[in-house]
Amino acid sequence: MRIRDWDRNLKVRLFGEAAMNITFWMFFPFLIIYFAEAFGKEKAGFLLVLSQLFSVAANLMGGYCADRFGRKRMMVLSAFGQGAAFLIFSLAVSPWMELPALAFICFTIVGVFGAFYWPASQAMVADVVDEKNRSSVFAVFYTSINIAVVIGPILGALFYVNYRFQLLVAAGLVCILLSILLSRMTRETAPDSARQNIGTNGRWYGVIVKQVRDYGIIFKDRTFLLFIVAGILSAQTFMQLDMLIPVYTKDIVDNQTLFHMGSWHLSVSGEQAFGLLLAENGLLVALFTIAVTKWMGSFRESRVFILSSVFYAAAITLFGQVSFMWGLIFAMAVFTFAELMTAGIQQNFISKIAPEHMRGQYFAAASLRYTIGKTIAPIAIPFSVWFGYQWTFFILGLLALLSALLYFTMFSQYKKSETLPAEAS
């Protein structure tokens, strides 16, 4: 489906969200460094866990609000709320004042509004695009995000240190502009029936109770339970891209020279080094997702999941062993390959193991891999204080290997469950 054939709602969103994502990624990767320096690594780690808990609660409410109040309204309010929080955030780190506590509160509020925005934006795609074209539309938005992950950190590496206040102001203005565009140039897409039949008798807390009850299905399906637990463990590795790795590069990379030609040389600081590593990850994802997914399709799913966790373990352990930039670049390449191995097959596997009448619940419960994983991941930051970087990365590597072991057990269980009906007959 060509972009020119898209519904106008999606065109407005694509270009508005692209600008917002580029601006956002210009400074977001460096905020963990800011909070670690402002509060200390131990306190920063626990505060980030607290921040993620608020986002998890907001995510539970997001789908309810999108159905109850409409996709457009939630997206407009969420974008405006993010913009306002960014502007206050900019004042908290401005040249005229330094208020880390206020900055952290604004950071948390941004995360909460983002959690409200996401379900409404996904539901809007389903509202206006027929089923056969949805995958291609989602793929375009996914590619757009990864392009932002490439461009944003590179620009941030150049401007964040000296222009942090200006970047946050720009992020706030872009979010508010997106809110205005969504308000004036898009229409509501939520069916009236969805607003009337939300299954919670209209009580705001009913959706949380219902979703927590639905998540109970993971304890009844051993294969799915192992899939969730293995996913949470592997998430402790790839979530460190936003948590421990920026702090680590800030501490160990000190004006290292990347290129040297005669009198000209290119040197990077710790913050710039992380920006380049993050841009490398985004570039590799944008370029090779389709190719690696197609390649992985020629292997058994069990082998792909297990080897992905093994590569994650190798990459995260290597991060803790190298301090020179080219070594970190190689570790990031291995890290990204591990990410791409399962990028295209995870959703398909969930649809295979889920009973048809419970498929929606299984997909909802599967998101626990990321919500719980992201909530636990910041603990790695105080771990680096207590045990040092090498041991912390080694522990993360062990968790990834444990994830591989659980995937092996899961597929053994899944194979037995598939053969049971045949044996019984």
Buried (B, 14 or more C-beta within 10 A) or exposed (E): BEEEEBBEBBBBBBBBBBBBBBBBBBBBBBBBBBBBEBBEBBBBBBBBBEBBEBBBBBBBBBBBBBBBBBBBBBBBBBBBBBBBBBBBBBBBBBEEEEBBEBBBBBBBBBBBBBBBBBBBBBBBBBBBBEEEEBEEBBEBBBBBBBBBBBBBBBBBBEBBEEBBBBBBBBBBBBBBBBBBBBBEEBEBBBEEEBBEEBEBEEEEEBBBEBBEEBBEBBEEBBBBBBBBBBBBBBBBBBBBBBBBBBBBBBBBBEEBEBEEEEEEEEBBBBBBBBBBBBBBBBBBBBEBBBEBBEBBEEEEBBBBBBBBBBBBBBBBBBBBEBBEBEEBBBBBBBBBBBBBBBBBBBEEBBEEBBEEEEEEBBEBBBBBBBBBBBBBBBBBBBBBBEBEBEEBBBBBBBBBBBBBEBBBBBBEBBEEEEEEEEEEE
